[in-house]
Amino acid sequence: MCGRCSQRANRNSDIAGTTHTLLVTFHQTCKDVKKQRLLCPVCLHWDPRPEDGAGPGVGYCAKKDLITRIRCECNVFEEATPMKVEAKNRSIYGMIPGEGEEEEE
């Protein structure tokens, strides 16, 4: 790579992080977003609701029954493990006939 090309590449990489990211306004519980864990995206009760057009970082908390920004502290946070998600879906939608049964030949 020539000198001019490397300068151009460095210049573009400097601004890439600021021009290609979505603006997200976090909840006031997030004092230092880079060091704190964002709880809502991994919470069992979080629904990002993209159909509402609320924008990035905003979603619905089913436990609190409100639309909120992504939080870093929450008293109702529950990690969304695959087993918990499956149990929640089963409680909402019920059992699907044949689910859990393996077909024998």
N, C-alpha and C positions, 0 to 999 in steps of 0.2 A: 504494500500500500504506500502511495507517495505521501509526502508531507502534508500537502493540501487535503488529501482524502482523509487522513487521520485527524486533522484539525476539524474537518467538517463532521466526522463521526463523533468526536468528543463533544462538539457543540450540540449536536442533536441528542446525544445521550444525557446531556445536562438538563435539557428541557423536556425530555420524554416523560418523566415522572409527573410533571405538572400539567402537561397538555393532554394526557391520555387517561386521566383518572376521573372518576365521577365524584362530584362534591357530596360529601356526607357530613351532615351535622349530627354529632353524637349527643346523647343525653348528658346533662350536667354531672352525672355520676362518673363520667369518664374525664378524669383530670389529666391523665397522660395516656393517650390512646396507644402509643407505641409500646408502652410497658404493661398496660393493663389488659386483661382478657376481655374480649367482647362476648358477653354472655348470650344475648338474644339469638344470634344465628345458630347456636348449638343447643338451644333450649327446647324442651318438649312442647311448651305452650306457644311457641313463636310461629306466626304465619306472616311471611313477607308481603302478602297481598299485592302482587304486581299488577293485578287487574284494576286496582284503585287509582293507579297513577300517582301515588303519593311521593314517589321518588326513592332514590337509594337511601338505605339506612332507616327507613320508616316501615313499621309493620304493626301487626295486631297481636296483642298478648291475650290469649284466650283465658288465662287464669285471672288476670286483672280486668278483663273485658274493656280494654282501651287500646287506642292507637298510640304508639309511642316511638321514640327514636331508640336506636340501639343503646343498651345500657351496659355498664361495667360492674355495677353492683345491683343486686335484686334479692328481695327476701322470698320470692316464690320460684327462683331458678331451679330447674331440674334438668340434668343432663339428658339429652335425647339419645339414649343407646338404642341399638336395633330392637332389642327385646321390649323396651318401654314403648317405642313407636308402634311396634306390632300389637302390643296389648291395647294401646290407645285406639288404634284403627279398628281392632276387633270390638272394642266397647262402643265405638261410633257406628260401625257398619255391620256388626254381627259376624257370625261365622259364614263362610262361603261353603256351600255343599261340596263335599269331597276334599276340603282343605285339611291338611294334616294326615290324610289317609293316603298311603302309597298303593298304587295299583299293583296287584300281583298277577303274574301270568301263569 
